[in-house]
Amino acid sequence: MRDLTLTDLARRWWRPAVAVTAVVLAVVWRLVKNDLGAPPNLELSTAAAFLAAGVLRHRAAALAPLGVVAASDLLLGNTSILAFTWSAWAVIGLGSLLTRRTAGWRRFAASVAFGVGGTAVFFLWTNSGVWALGSGALYPRGWDGLLASYTAGLPFLRPQLLGNLVLVPAAAGVVALVERLERARVAAVVPVG
């Protein structure tokens, strides 16, 4: 599987439409999840990144999680660890590019690995940010304070990890569905005989 060019994506308009829809859903989810009583850190951004990489197969897909956080932060605001959260999403977006050419069972395995890896990157990086920017107020300086920051973050890790173990493979299923529908469309257009 080769990467798609911008011309390919313009011709196959449904691929960018699916990616944009995933990003919009992730933004809307981020805006309403607290009102719905969803657990903290249950997010769609990692799944949107995987889906965008799979359907676009273009480096622009790396911008999907940053698009989610940028659009939703305009309405929600962010905290003092903005640099840590945004850079974590940037790393996750770049990581999604490693998955863009997977297919079949490898795509499913990549989705599970990406869900776990993305969760780990976000958890480790943002909790180290809380510790580093706290200037000793929240957690003591030193390894014991960093460990305390990670321990305090565990209730936020579980829903994000469990969500990504379901949502990212579901995104892989959407990518497979898009590809199957494309093959069916081509088969219907090409005459047999």
Residue pairs with C-beta under 8 A, 6 or more apart in sequence:
1 57
1 101
1 103
2 57
3 57
3 58
3 59
3 100
3 101
4 12
4 15
4 56
4 57
4 58
5 58
6 58
9 15
9 16
9 56
9 58
12 182
14 178
15 55
15 56
15 178
16 55
16 56
18 51
18 55
18 174
18 178
19 48
19 51
19 52
19 55
19 56
19 61
19 64
22 44
22 47
22 48
22 51
22 52
22 64
22 171
22 174
23 48
23 52
23 64
23 67
23 68
23 71
25 44
25 48
26 43
26 44
26 45
26 47
26 48
26 65
26 68
27 67
27 68
27 71
27 72
29 43
29 44
30 43
30 44
30 45
30 68
30 69
30 72
30 76
31 72
31 75
31 76
33 42
38 159
39 158
39 159
40 155
40 156
40 159
41 156
41 157
41 159
41 160
41 163
42 159
42 160
42 163
43 160
43 163
43 164
44 68
44 167
45 64
45 65
45 68
45 69
45 89
45 92
46 65
46 92
46 114
46 115
46 118
46 119
46 122
46 164
46 167
46 168
47 115
47 164
47 167
47 168
47 170
47 171
48 64
48 65
48 68
48 171
49 61
49 62
49 64
49 65
49 92
49 93
49 95
49 96
49 118
50 96
50 99
50 111
50 114
50 115
50 168
50 171
50 172
50 175
51 64
51 171
51 172
51 174
51 175
52 61
52 64
52 96
53 61
53 62
53 64
53 96
53 97
53 99
53 100
54 99
54 100
54 102
54 107
54 171
54 172
54 174
54 175
54 178
55 174
55 175
55 178
56 100
57 100
57 101
58 100
59 97
61 93
61 96
61 97
61 100
62 90
62 93
62 94
62 96
62 97
63 93
64 93
64 96
65 89
65 90
65 92
65 93
65 96
66 86
66 89
66 90
66 93
68 89
69 85
69 86
69 89
73 82
78 85
79 85
80 133
81 126
81 129
81 130
81 133
83 129
84 125
84 126
84 128
84 129
84 130
84 133
85 122
85 126
85 129
87 125
88 121
88 122
88 125
88 126
89 122
91 121
91 125
92 118
92 121
92 122
95 114
95 117
95 118
95 121
96 114
98 110
99 107
99 110
99 111
99 114
102 109
102 110
103 179
107 172
107 175
107 176
108 169
108 172
110 172
111 168
111 169
111 171
111 172
112 165
112 168
112 169
114 168
115 161
115 164
115 165
115 167
115 168
115 169
116 161
116 164
116 165
118 164
118 168
119 157
119 160
119 161
119 164
122 160
123 150
123 153
123 156
123 157
123 160
124 150
126 153
127 149
127 150
127 152
127 153
128 146
128 149
130 138
130 139
130 149
130 153
131 138
131 139
131 145
131 146
131 148
131 149
134 145
134 149
136 145
138 149
139 145
139 146
139 148
139 149
139 152
140 148
